[in-house]
Amino acid sequence: MASLGQLTAGISHEINNPINFVVSNIKPLKRDVQEILMILDKYNEITSASDLSEKLDEIDALKKKLDSDYLRDEINLLLKGIEEGANRTSEIVKGLKNFARSDEGDLKKINIHEGIDATLTLLNNTTTNGSISVIKKYGELPNIECYPGKINQVLMNLLSNAIDALKSVKTSNHKGVISIETQLLNNSAIIRISDNGIGIPPAIISKIFDPFYTTKEVGEGTGLGLSIVYGIIKSHNGKIEVQSEENKNTTFTITLPVQQ
């Protein structure tokens, strides 16, 4: 429930940003359009009985007063901003729909890269503050037969843990990096998620998949995340392995059969 609350807050923030950008652009766009319409209205005042030269002079004077060239450029910029905001919102909604997968109770062949991208979209708020870079090295993979919602849950958990590990680094000049690599090996999909965070001490690395075991502060973790991940991967006839060097890096490697 804590993870769900954190995810919901992140999505709300992510959607709020592009929507605010759209809303803030609408008012100046309406003003600019009204001024363009004022110029068009001046053209409509031209009739066969009017003094054409006089009317054109009035129009030129109004265009200079309103700075029509600037108006045109600003309208293009405002429309571009609204388009980017709308596209970003659409991308977030698409990512949420892909992540939530209403068909998670049924085996289905999916593009695992789309699941990774959808999860990263939902976690974007936690990785775009300039301190964390995400590097994707996608190999050629066929569609994987799995329970999509469950696999997305695995990806969310591992990527969230990687982000937490990076945020726990106390070095001021540390540049956090998450690397996601995929490949096909012996008819199985290999997914490696690595980070250069605080790592896992050798004394506890054998316990991390145990239920209720957590190194996080009270209230920050239930100790069930990696246990659930382990169970999901096992239910897919796959395996999950971890390699870590304390204060340097951690890599989780998932092996999933292409066909169940």
N, C-alpha and C positions, 0 to 999 in steps of 0.2 A: 504493500500500500504506500510505503514511503517512496519507493521508486516510481510508482504511478503518479504520485503527487508532484514529484520532481519533474517527471516527463511532461505532465500537463502544464506545469508552470513554464517550462522551457518552450513548449509549442505555442502557448499563449503569447509569450514574449516574441517569438519568431514571427507569428502572424501579425502581431501588433505593429512591428516595425514597418513592413511594406504597406500595410493599410494606412498608417499615419502618413507615410510618404505620399500616397495617393490623395488622401484627404487634404493635406497641406498644399498640394499642387492645384487643386480644383478652384480655390478662390482666386488666385492670380490668373488662372486660365480663363475663368469667366470674365474677369476684368479686361483681359487682353482681347477676348472675342468681342466684347461689347464695344471696345474702341475700334476694332476692325469693322464692325457693323456701322459705326458712325461714319467711317470713310465711305462705305458702300452706299449708305443713305445719301451722302453728298452726291455720288454719281447718279442716283435715282432722281435727284432734283433737276438734272439736265433734261430739258425738253427742246422741241424744235423752235420754240419761241424765245428760249433763254439765250443770254449772251454766253456762248461757249467759252470764249477766252476768259471771261470773268469767273465762270464756274470752275474752270480748270485751275485758275489761280487760287480760288478758295480751297479746292481739294488739295493742291500742293501745300498750301499754308497749314491745313489741318494735318496732313501727313507728316510735315516737319514738326509740328507741335506734339503730335503723338509718337514721333520717331517710329515710323512704320517698319523700317528695316529691323530695328531692335525688337519690335512686336513680333515680327515673323520668326526671328531667331528664338525668342523666349517661348513662343507657343510650341515650336518644335522641341525645345528642351523639356518643357512641362509635359508634353504628350509622351516623350520618351521616358520620363520619370514615372508617369502613371502606368505606362506599358510594363516597365521593369517591375514596379510594385505589384501589378496584377499577375505577372508571370511568376514572381517569387511566391506569392500567396498560392497560386495554382500548384506550384512545385511542392510546397509544404503539404497541401491537402492531398496531392497524389501520393506523396511519401507516406503520409499517415494512413491512407487507404491501403497502400501496399503492405505497410507494416502490420496493420490490424488484421488483415486477411480473414474475412468471415468464414472462409472454407478451411480453417486450420484443423478441423476434425477429420478431414479427408486427405488421403495421400494424393499428391498432385505434383506434376513436373513443373519446376520453376527455374527461372534464371537467377542463380544465387547472387550475381553481381547487382541485380536490381534490388534484392533484399538488403545488400550491404549499403547501396546508395541511399535507399529509403531510410535506413537507420541513421546514416550520417546526416541526412537532411533533418531528421528530428532532433539530432544532437548538435546541430549547427550552432546554436546559441552558446554552447559550452566550448566550442573549438575555434570561434572566430574572433576572440579577443586579442589576437596577435601573438599569443604565447604558445599555441599548439598548431603544428602543421600536420596535414594528413597526406600521406603518399600512397597511391594505389598502383599496384603492379598486378593487373589482371591477366591471367593466362586464358587460353582457349578452353572453355568448359562447355559440355553439353548441359541441357536442362537436367536438374537433379530431382529425383523422385523423393518427396519428403512431406512432412506436415509443415506447410509454410509458416503458419503463425508461431509454431514452436521453434523453428530454426531462426526466425526473426527475433524471438525472445533470447536465444543464445547470443546472437550478434549484439543485441542491445546491452546485454549484461557484460559481455567481454569488452566492448568498446567503452561503456560507462566506467568499468574498472580501470581501463587504461587511462582514461581522462583523470580519474581520481588519483592514480599513481603519479601522473605528471604534475598535478596540482599540489601534491605532497612534497615535491622537491623544493628544498629551501634555498638552493643556490640562486642568487639574484639574476645572473646572466644566463641561466639555463634556457635552452630553446627546446621545447617539448616537441617530439615527433612520434606520430603513430603511423606505422607501416602496415598495409594490408596487401597480402600477396596470395594469389590463387594459382593452382596448376592441376592438371589431370595426371594421375599416376596410378597405373594398374587398375584402371576402370573405377577409380575413386577420386572424388574432389578433395583437394588439399587446400585448407584455408589457414593462413598464418596471420595472426594479429600480434604485432610487436609494439612495444613502447620503450622509451628510454627514461622511464620514471625511477621510482625508488627501489624497484626490484622486490624480491621475496627472499627473506633469510633462509638459508639451507635447513635450519632446524624446524621450520614450519611448512616447508614446501609440500611435504607428504600429507599435510592435514587440510590443505585448502579446499578439497572437494568434500570434506566431512560436513554433515549438516550442523548448522548453528556455529560453525567455527568462523570467527572474523577477527581481523586485526584493527578494524575501525573503532572509533570512539562510540560510547554508548549512545544509542539513538540514531546513529549514522548508517548502520548496517545490521541486517538480521542474521547474517551467516548462512543464508539459504541460497543466495544467488548462484554460486559455483556448484553447489550440490544439485540444484535444479538443472543447471547446464549439463552436468555430468550425466544425470538421468535421461535428459532429452537426447543427448548424443548416443547413449547406450541403446535407447529405444529405437534409434535409427540404424542399429547394427554398425555404428561407427566407433571412433575412439577420440579422446582428447588428451593431449599431452602438454606439459608446461616445462619450459626451461627458463631459468632466471639467474641473474648475477646481482647480488645485493648492491644497491646504489648505482646500478648501471642500466639494466634492461630486463624485460620479461617478454617471452614469446609463448603464446598459446597456439598449438597446432591442432586443427580439427581434421579428421579424415572421415568422409562420408561416402558410402557407396553410391554410385550413380543410379543404380536400380535397387529397389528394396525387394 
